[in-house]
Amino acid sequence: MPAFFLVFYALIALLGLFTTAAAEGYLATFGGLMALFGLVMAYGVVKRHYDANEAH
């Protein structure tokens, strides 16, 4: 199941990067924040996966 969320957050980050590249003004900021959100959440998915494996 973590693979689904990892891909989902990667797509959000990619969409944010495309939005940032195509937009101007505040929408470019929104795209950058969306890309940052996707990266942070994908990192969280990977971190939780390894933390759960380490606990066993």
C-alpha positions as CSV (number, residue, x, y, z in Angstrom):
1,M,0.0,0.0,0.0
2,P,2.8,2.5,0.6
3,A,3.7,2.3,-3.1
4,F,0.3,3.7,-4.1
5,F,0.8,6.8,-1.8
6,L,4.4,7.2,-2.9
7,V,3.3,7.4,-6.6
8,F,0.4,9.6,-5.7
9,Y,2.6,12.2,-3.9
10,A,5.2,12.0,-6.7
11,L,2.4,12.9,-9.1
12,I,1.3,15.8,-6.9
13,A,4.9,17.0,-6.8
14,L,5.3,16.7,-10.6
15,L,2.0,18.6,-11.2
16,G,3.3,21.3,-8.9
17,L,6.5,21.6,-10.9
18,F,4.5,21.9,-14.1
19,T,2.2,24.5,-12.5
20,T,5.2,26.5,-11.4
21,A,6.8,26.4,-14.8
22,A,3.7,27.5,-16.6
23,A,2.2,30.1,-14.2
24,E,3.0,33.6,-13.2
25,G,2.6,35.4,-9.9
26,Y,0.8,33.8,-7.0
27,L,-0.1,30.7,-9.0
28,A,3.6,29.9,-9.4
29,T,4.0,30.1,-5.6
30,F,1.1,27.7,-5.2
31,G,2.7,25.3,-7.6
32,G,6.0,25.5,-5.8
33,L,4.3,24.8,-2.5
34,M,2.4,21.9,-4.0
35,A,5.6,20.4,-5.3
36,L,7.2,20.9,-1.8
37,F,4.1,19.2,-0.2
38,G,4.4,16.2,-2.5
39,L,8.1,15.8,-1.8
40,V,7.6,16.1,2.0
41,M,4.7,13.6,2.0
42,A,6.6,11.1,-0.2
43,Y,9.6,11.4,2.2
44,G,7.2,10.7,5.1
45,V,5.9,7.6,3.4
46,V,9.4,6.2,2.9
47,K,10.4,7.2,6.5
48,R,7.3,5.4,8.0
49,H,8.0,2.3,5.9
50,Y,11.6,2.1,7.1
51,D,10.7,2.9,10.7
52,A,8.1,0.2,10.7
53,N,10.6,-2.3,9.3
54,E,13.2,-1.3,11.9
55,A,10.7,-1.8,14.8
56,H,10.3,-5.5,13.9
